[in-house]
Structures are given as C-alpha cells and as structure tokens.
Amino acid sequence: MSLRQKQILDLVIIGFGLLLVLLWPEGPGLAVGLLVLVIGLILNVVWIRCPKCGTWLGKAPGDYCHICGAKLNWKEKKRDL
C-alpha cells in the first residue's frame, strides 16, 4: 500500500469516527466513535512514516522528510517480503 493510500484510508477512518460522534453523541455511539477516532490517530502515527529513516511525517507531510531530507514518493507501493 502506498503512503497516499494509507493517508486516504486513515482519513476515512477518522472521518467515520467523527461522524459517529456527531450523529450519535449518546451512549454507545459516543464510545464507538471515540474508539474509531483513536484507532485512526494511532494508524496515522504507525503508517505515515519516512521510508528511509522511519520518522513520523507529522500532521502536514510534504514532499521531503523533515528529519533526513529524503524525497517521499507518495504513489510508490512498499514491497512486502
């Protein structure tokens, strides 16, 4: 999965959690919505990382890693061994 695909999936998960919290703010809706939001935030920290140095790219990632300066290819899919 490419960085862009991970970012889009993460935003969908966070958006779904936010939608649950806003549309069903009582009882289990709030709990499930908050849980989905937390899962989305954790996935962001785990997935959105520099492929070279492994640093989290932050809330507003760009074309280059802010730590090592590596060029980020957002469309390149990571090969699993």
C-alpha positions as CSV (number, residue, x, y, z in Angstrom):
1,M,0.0,0.0,0.0
2,S,1.4,3.4,-0.9
3,L,1.7,6.3,1.5
4,R,-1.1,8.1,-0.3
5,Q,-3.4,5.1,0.0
6,K,-2.6,4.8,3.7
7,Q,-3.2,8.5,4.2
8,I,-6.6,8.3,2.5
9,L,-7.7,5.2,4.4
10,D,-6.6,6.9,7.6
11,L,-8.7,10.0,6.9
12,V,-11.7,7.8,6.0
13,I,-11.4,6.0,9.4
14,I,-11.0,9.3,11.3
15,G,-13.9,10.8,9.4
16,F,-16.1,7.8,10.2
17,G,-15.3,8.1,13.9
18,L,-16.1,11.8,13.8
19,L,-19.4,11.2,12.0
20,L,-20.4,8.6,14.7
21,V,-19.6,11.0,17.5
22,L,-21.6,13.8,15.8
23,L,-24.6,11.8,14.7
24,W,-24.9,9.5,17.7
25,P,-23.5,11.5,20.7
26,E,-25.2,9.4,23.4
27,G,-24.3,6.1,24.9
28,P,-22.6,3.5,22.7
29,G,-22.3,5.9,19.7
30,L,-20.0,8.2,21.5
31,A,-17.9,5.3,22.8
32,V,-17.6,3.6,19.4
33,G,-17.0,6.9,17.7
34,L,-14.2,7.9,20.1
35,L,-12.7,4.4,19.8
36,V,-12.6,4.7,15.9
37,L,-11.1,8.1,16.2
38,V,-8.3,6.9,18.5
39,I,-7.7,3.9,16.1
40,G,-7.4,6.3,13.2
41,L,-4.9,8.5,15.1
42,I,-2.8,5.5,16.1
43,L,-2.8,4.3,12.5
44,N,-1.6,7.7,11.3
45,V,1.4,7.6,13.6
46,V,2.2,4.0,12.6
47,W,1.6,4.3,8.8
48,I,2.7,7.8,7.8
49,R,6.4,7.4,8.2
50,C,9.5,8.2,6.2
51,P,10.5,5.1,4.3
52,K,14.2,5.9,4.7
53,C,14.6,6.9,8.4
54,G,11.2,5.8,9.8
55,T,10.3,9.2,11.4
56,W,6.6,10.1,11.7
57,L,6.0,12.7,9.0
58,G,3.7,14.8,11.1
59,K,0.3,16.4,10.6
60,A,1.2,18.1,7.4
61,P,3.6,16.0,5.5
62,G,5.3,17.3,2.3
63,D,7.4,16.0,-0.4
64,Y,10.6,15.6,1.7
65,C,11.2,14.1,5.2
66,H,11.8,16.9,7.7
67,I,14.5,14.8,9.5
68,C,16.6,13.1,6.9
69,G,15.6,15.1,3.8
70,A,14.7,12.1,1.7
71,K,12.3,12.6,-1.2
72,L,8.9,11.0,-0.4
73,N,7.2,9.1,-3.3
74,W,3.6,9.1,-2.2
75,K,2.5,6.8,-5.0
76,E,5.2,4.1,-4.7
77,K,3.9,0.9,-3.1
78,K,6.0,-0.7,-0.5
79,R,7.1,-4.3,-1.4
80,D,6.5,-6.9,1.3
81,L,9.0,-9.7,1.6
